[in-house]
Amino acid sequence: MVIEPFAATGDAPSWIHGHGAKLADDGKTIVVSGGELRHGSDRTMAENIDTWSLNVATAAWERMRVLDWQRWTMLRKQSGWTAFEWEMESS
């Protein structure tokens, strides 16, 4: 088995792991949900609360369920003498 790049368009999830994926009843759409997302190199992992689908026939991603909840992330901030400063940011 060989894994190769697959160019796709649309609203794809960011880097995701620990998720579930299943083939939809139409036989050409993969539905992705659960797991954790990473939104950039300086951010922590966040629970994936949305659902995406990838139509393999058209190579198009679609965000099926959008839960636009306000969520917060606590990040340890390294600065000065105090090693226990924290930053809070909205995800």
Secondary structure, DSSP 8 states (H G I E B T S, - for coil): --------EE---SEEES-EEEE-TTSSEEEEESSEEE-STTS-EEE--SEEEEETTTTEEEEEE------EEEEEE--SS-TTEEEEEE-
